[in-house]
C-alpha cells in the first residue's frame, strides 16, 4: 500500500520564477522572499514534490523531492504546531529513503522520517479537526518506514553497529504499530458508520457558512478540514500490509521456530479478519469486487506458500490459469515459479527436472511482461521495474544452475545450463541499470578448460539513466554473487586437475569485479572500511546459500566446501 498522503495544498499559480537554493534550510531561507509564510513554504513544497513525482526516478526526481523536504521543514520552523508541515517532511523523506537514495543516505533518510512522524504526532491536539485520522496516517506510515528500514538492514547493504538489535526493535515496533493502526481505524470506522455518512465518504460541503437565526446575534464560520475517511477497504489494506510484514519476518534472519509460529498465527488471524471485511465491502458495493478478490487470493496463496506448501500448489496452479488473475499476472507467475523451485522433488530426478522446466517457463513469461515497452505493467511503479527484472533473471540463472547440477554434462564443451546460468546472471546485473556492468567475451565452454573467460567492464552510455539507489545496489549484488556461484559450480565439472586452479582464478577476480560494479563505493563503507564491508558481503551471501537447494543437490560435503571457499575470501 502506498504512503498515506495528506491532501495536496494547491499552489496559487506559477507567479514569478524564483531561484531558491534548497541545499540547506539557511540557503533556502536566504534566497527565498523574506516575507514567505509557512503556508507559502508548504505550497512550494507541494510544487517541488509534484516535479519529483513527474520525473519518477533519477537525479532530478531525487533533487526535487529533497527540495520539498527543505520547504516542509521551513514551514515547520515558522509554524511549530503545524502537523501538516512535519508530516509531509517525514513522508517525502521516507519516499527518498525507500526508493531514491543509496547507502548510507537511505538509512539516514528513513531514520529521519521515523523521527519526523513522531514529531508530527507530538503536535497533534486531542479533539482538533481531523486529529483521529491524521494520527492513523502518521502511525501507518511510521510502520511502513520501520518495515523499509528493516528490509534494508536485512539486505545488509552497508555495515551498521548493533544490526541484530536494531532489526529486533524495528520488527517489534512495526508489528505493534500495524495492530494499533487497525484498532484506531476500526474505532473510526464504527464512528463513521454510526454517523450515517454517505458510502463514498464525501461531505456535502467542504466549506460551510452558517448564518445565525434571528435569535442569534453573531455569524459563525465553520471550516470543515479535509481528511482521510476510514473505510473498510482502508482497514483491509492495513491488514494486508501487516501480513506482508509477517511473511517478511518469517523469511528473515530473526526467524526461528518460535517466532515463525507466532508470525504464522498473526498472518492467518489477520487474513481471517480481512476476509470478514471483504464480505462487508461486498455488501456495501453490491457484490464482490474483482480487484479485492484477486488481492486476497494472492495473499492467501502467499501464506500457504510460506507455511503450508501442500495447500499452495493447487491454488497457485488455478491462479496461473485464471483469466481474472491477468492484472496481477507477473505476481502470480513469479510466486508460482518460486514455489516450484523451493519445493523441488529431489527424490524424483525426472520430476525435479520437469519442475525446473515449468519454473523457467513461468519466469520467462513474467520477464516478458516486465520488459514490455509497448505495454508496461500498470500495477507496478516504473521505478521498480529494473530491480524486479533483475531479480527475475537472477532466478532464471539459479534454475539453470540447478539443472546443471541435477543433470551434469558429459564433457566440458556441452555445459549449456552452466553457460546459460552465467549469461543470465550477467544480464541480471545490467537489467538493474547500474552505471557499470560486466561483459564476458564468450560462453564459458568456449574457452580452454583450464582458463576462465575474460571479463570486461561496460559503462552505460547515458549516465542520467544509471541507478544508484539501495534497491539497485542490492539487485546488482545479488546478481553478481549468483554469477560467482554459477562460475564456481561450472568449474567443478572441469576435472580434478583444473578445478583448484580455476577456483583460484575466480578468487583472484572476485573483489576486483565487485569493485568495478560500484559495490565497494565509499558510501557503503562508511567509517568501517572496505574490509569490513567485504566481510559483511560474505556474511550476507553465506546466509543466502545456507542449506538451500544447491546444497541438497550436491550433498553436505560439497556444500561445506563451497561455504569454506567463500569464507576464505574474507580479508
N, C-alpha and C positions, 0 to 999 in steps of 0.2 A: 504494500500500500504506500502511496506517495505521502510525503510530509504534509501534515495538516497546515494549511496556509491561511493566514488572515485575508479577508477581502482587500484587494489592492486599492490603494489610495490613488485615484486617477490624477495624473499631472494636469495642471491648469492650462496646458498649451506649451508649445516649444519655447516661445519667448526668445529673448536674446541669447545667442550662442555664448556659453560660458566656458572658460578654460580653467578648470579646477584641478589642482594637483592632489589626487586622492591617496598619495603614498602613505601619509600618516594623518592622524587627526589634526595635528598642528598645521601641516601644509595645506590640508583641505580647508581648514578654518581661515587660514591667511589668504587664500586665493579665491574664496567664495565671497559673495556680497556680505558685507558686515552686518546687515540687518536681517539676515535669514533667521527664521524661527524654526522651532522643532518641526512644525508642520511642513515647512519648505524642505528641510533635510529629509523628511520621510518621503516626500514626493520625488525628490531627486534620487533617493534610494530605490524607489519603485521603477524609475526610468532606467537606472543602471541595471537593475535586476532583469528587466524586460529585454534589454540589449544582450545580456548574458544568455538568457534563455533562447534568444533568436540565433545566436552562434552555436549553441548546444555544447560543443566540445572545443578543445584547443586553447591556445594562449589568450585569444580575445575574449572567449567566454569566461575564462577564469579571471581575467583582469576586470571585466565589468562586474562580476559577482563580488570580487574583492572591494571594488569601489562602492558597491551597495552596502557592504558591511560597515565601511567607513561612514557613510551617510547615516545609517541607522544608529550607529554608536554616538555620532554627534547629536542626533536628535535626542538620544537618551541623556546626554550631558545637559542639554537645555531643558529637558522635561524629565527629571529624575523619577517621577512617579508614572511615567508612560510605560504601560505593559507592551503596547504595540512596538515601540522602538526596540526594546530589549528582546522581545520575542522574535522579531524579524531579523535582527542582527544574528541571533543564535541559529535561526533556521537557515539563513544563507551561508553562515559559517559551516553548518552541518552539510549542506549541499556541496560546498567546496571540499571539505574533508572526505566525504564519502565518494565523490566522483571526479574530482579535478586535480587534486594535489598529490605529489609523490611524497615518500617518506623523507624525513620525519614530519614534514609540514602537515601531512594528512592526519597524523595522530594528534598533533598540537591543535589543529582546527577542530577536531571532534571534542577534544577536552575543553576548548574554549566554548564550543556550542553547549556542552553539558553545563558549564558554569553559567552561560547566558540564560538557559532555560530556568535554572534555579533562581537567578536574579529576577527574571520576569515573574516567576511565581511569587517571589517575596513582595513585590509591589502590588499584587492583586489585593483588593479590599473586599472582604466578605459583603455580599449584598449589592455590590455595584453592578451596573448593567452588563450582562454578558459574562460575569465572573465565572460561573459554573462551567460553561463550555470552553472559555479561554483556558481554564485550569486543565480541562481534559486534553485540549490540543497540546499544551506545553508538556504535560506528563507523557502523552503518547509519543511525541517527537523525542523526548528525553529517552524513552525506552528504545526507540529506533536508533538513536545516537549510541547508546550502550551496545546494541547489537552490532552496529557497524564497527565500532572500536574493538569489540570482541573478535570480529572476523579478521580485522587487520592484525591483531596480536596473534591470533590462531594461525594466520598465514606466515607469521614470522618474517615480515618484510624488512625489519630493522631490529637492531639489538636494543632491548629495553631492560631496565632493572626490575626485579621482583615481578617478572612477567606472569608467573602462575598465580600469585596472589591477586594481581590486577584482574586477571581473567575471572577468577572466582568472584571477586567483588562485582564486576560488571554483570556476570551471569545472574547473581542473586538479585541485584538491583533491577535488571531488565525483567526478570520473572515477576518481582513484586509490583513493578510499575504496570505491566500489562494487566495483572489482576486488578490493580486499583483503578486503572482506566475503565476496564469493563464494569466494575462496580459503580463508578460515578456515571458512566453512560447509561446504565440501567436505571439509576435514580432519575436522571434527566428524562429518559425515555418514558418512565411512568408518569412523571410530571407533565410531559408534553402531551401524552395520550389523554391524561386526565383533564387537561385544559380544553380539550375539544378542538385543538388546532387542526387546520386543513392537512390532508395527507401529503401534500407536496412541500410542506414546511415553509411556505411563503406567508409573509404578513400582508394584511390588506393594504397598509400604507407604511412606507419607511419613515416618513416624517409626518407627524400628526399634530396639527394645531387645534387645541381645544378651546373653543370660545366659551367663556363663562356665561352662565344663565343670568337672568335679571337679579337673582338673589345673591350673586357673587359680585364682588367689587373689583376683581382682578382678572387678568388674562393669563392662562398657564400654557407654556410651550413644552410639550412632551417629546423628547428626542428618543426614538427607538434605535438602539445600537444593533447593527447587522452582525450576527454571529453565526457560527456553525450550529445547525439544528441537529440534534441527536436523533437518528432514525434507526430502525432495526438493521438496515444494511451497514450502517457505520459500526454498530456493535459487532456485527458479523465480521467485518474487516479486521477489527481488533483481535477477535478470536483466531482468525486465520494467520495473522501476524504472530500471535503467541505460539501457535502450533509450529509455524516455520522455525521459530527460535528453539522450540523443544527439539525439533529434528536436528537443527544445527548443533545443539548441545550433545545430542546422542552420538554425533559423529566427530566430537571434538576431543582434545587431549584431556579434558576433565572427566570424560566418560569412564565409569566403572560399573560393575553390575548393580550396585545400589542406586547410584544416580540415574542410570539408564532406566531402571524400573520406575523411578519417580517421574522422569520426564515422559516416559511412555504413558503412565497413568494420567499425567497432566494433559497430554495431547489428545488422548482418547476422550477424556471428560470434556475438553474444550470443543472437540468435534461434535459431541453429542449436543452440547448447548447451541452450537452453530446450526445443527440440523433442526433443532426446535425453532430457531429464528427463521430458518428457510420457510417453515410452514406459516409463520406469522406474515412474512413478506408475501408469500403466495396468496394468502387470504386478502392482504391489502391491495395487491396488484391484479387480482382476478385470475390468478393461475401461476404456475411455475415460471420463473424467469430463466431463459436458456443460459445466459452468461453465469448466473449464480449456480445453476445446476452443474455446469461444467467445472467451475471453480471448486465446488465441493467434491465432485467426483475425482478430480485430480488430487485434492488434498487427502482424500481417503485412500487413494491408491498409493500416495507417498507414505502415509502412515503404515499401510500394510507392507510396502517395500522395505521400510525401515525395521519393522518389528515382527511382521507376520508374512514371510515370503510365500508361503503356500497359498495364502489368500490373495496375494498381489498378482500372481501370474494371470489368472483368468480375467481379472479386472483390467489389467493393462492391455491384454490382447483384445478385449472388447472395445476399449477406448481407442486403440490404434485403428480399428475397423469402423468406428462410429463416425458418420458424416458430421454429427453435431460437434465433434471434437476439433473440426478444422480450424477455428480461430486460435486454438492453443496447440496446434499440431506439433510445433517444434518442441514444446514441453513434453507432450505425450511421447513422441519418438525418442527423445533423449532419455526420459525416465525408463522407457521400455528397454532401450539398448543398455543402459546402466544396469538394470535389473538382470538382464540376460548374462552380462559379463560377471557380475558379482555372485551370481548363483549358477556358475558353470558346473555341469555334471561331470566332474573329472574322472569318476569311476567308469564312465562310458565314453571311450575315446571318440567314437563316431558321433555321438550326441553332442559332445563338447565342441567338436569342430563345426557341427551344424548350427549350434547356438551362436558360435562366434561369427559365422556367416550371416545369420539373421541380425545379430547386433550390428555388424558392419553395414548391412543394408539400411538399417534404421538410422545410424549415424550419418551415412552418406545422404540420405533423403533429408535429414534435418539440416545438414551443411548446405545443401542446395537452396533450401528456403532461407537460411541465414545470410547467404551471399547473393541473393537475388537483387539486382539493381532495378529491374523493371517493376517488381512488386515486393518491396521490402516488408517484413512483418510489421503489422500495425500495432501490436500489443507490446512491442519491445522498444524501449528508447534507443535512438540511433547510437548514442554514445556507448551502449552496452554490446552492440553487435560484434565489434572486433574481438573482444575478450571471449565472448560466447563461441564465436567461430574458432578461435584459437584452442579453447578447451575441447571443442568437438574434434578437431584434427588431432590433438594430443591423445584423445580417447581412441580414435581410429588407429593411431600408431601403436597404442597399447594392445589393441586387438590383434594387429599383425605380429607383434612380439609374442603374444600368447600362442598364436597359430604356428609361428616359427619354432617355439619350444615344444609344442604338442606334436607337431609333425615335422621333425628335423629333416633338413635336406640331405641328399645322398653325398653331395660334394660341395665344395666352396663356391662353384660357379652357378649353382641353382638355388641360391637363397633369396627367392623372390619376396618372401614375407619379411626377412631381415632388411632388405633394401627398401621395401615399402614403409616399414616402421620408421626408418631413418628419414626417408623423403617426407613423410607426413609430419614428423616432428620438426623438421626444418621449415615446412610450410606453416606449421602452427606458430613458430616464432615470428615469422613475417606477418601472419594474419593479425597479430595483436597491434600492429602498426607502431613498432618501436622506431627509434631513429636509425638503428643499425640492426641488421640481421646477418645470418650466416648462409654461405653458399658452398656446396660441395661439387667438385669437378665432375663427378660421375657416380654411379651406383657403387656400393661397397664391393660387390663381387666383380667389378670391372678392373680392380687393381690387383697387384700381386698379393698372394695370400699372406705374406709377411709384412705388408705395408698398409697403413690406413690411408684412405683417400685424402687429398689435400683439401683444406678448408680455407675459405677467404671471407672477409667481411664485406658487406654491401651496405652502403649508406643511402638512405632514402633521398629521392630527387627533390622532394618538397618538404623542407623542414617544418613548415606550418602544419602539415598533416601528422607529424610524429606525435605519439602519445608518451607522456611521462608520468601519468597518474599511478597510484599504487596498484590498481587493478591490472593495468598493463604490465607493470613490473612483475606482479605475481603470475600473470599468464605467461610472460616470456620465460620466467624462471622455471615454471612447471614444464613448459615445452622443451627447454634446454636440458633439464635433468631427464626428461623422457628420452631425448636424443642420446644422452650419455648412456642411459640404461640399455637402449636398443643396441648401441655400438658395443657395450660391454658383453652382452649375450651373443652378439654376432661373432665376436672374436672367439667365443667359447667353442665354436664349431670349426675353428681353423686348424685344429690338430694340436696335440700336446707340445710339439716342438716350437710352435709360433704363438700360442695363446699368451704366455707370460710376456713375451716381447711386445705383442700388440697392446696388452693392457698397460705396459709401461709407457708406450707411445700415447695412449689415451690419457693416462695420468699426467703426462708432461703437457698435454694440450689443454686440459680441462680448465684450469684457472685463467689462462690467457684468453680463451674463448668467452668465458664467463665475464671477464673484464671488458672485452670488446663489445659485448652486448649492453654495456652500461649497468650491469648488475653490481658493480663494485664502486659505484659513484660515492663521492664524499657524503652526500646527503643520507645515504643508507648506513654509512659507517658511524656517523655521529662522533662522539668523543672516544669511542672504544677502539677504533682502528679496524683495518681491513681483516686482520687475523681473527678477531672476534666475530666479524660478520661471516667469514668463511666457515668458522666452526658452527655458527648458527644455521647457515645454509645446510650443512651436512646433517645437523641435528634434525632440521625440518624434513629433509629428504629421507633420512632413516625412519622417521615416523610415518612418512607416506608409504614406504615399501614394506614396513614391518608386517610379516605374516600375511602378505597379500597372495593373489592367485599365482604370480610368478614363483613365489617361494613354495607353494604347494605343488606346482608342476615340476620344478627342478629338484625338489627334495630338500630336507633340512640341512644336509652338509653343504650343498652348493649354495643354498640361500645364505647360510652363515658365512661362506667365503665372500659372497657379494657384499654383505654388510661390513665385513672386515676390510674389504678393498676400499669402500667409501670412508670408513673410519681412518684408514691410513692416509687419506687425503688431507686430514686436518693439519693446520700449521703447528 
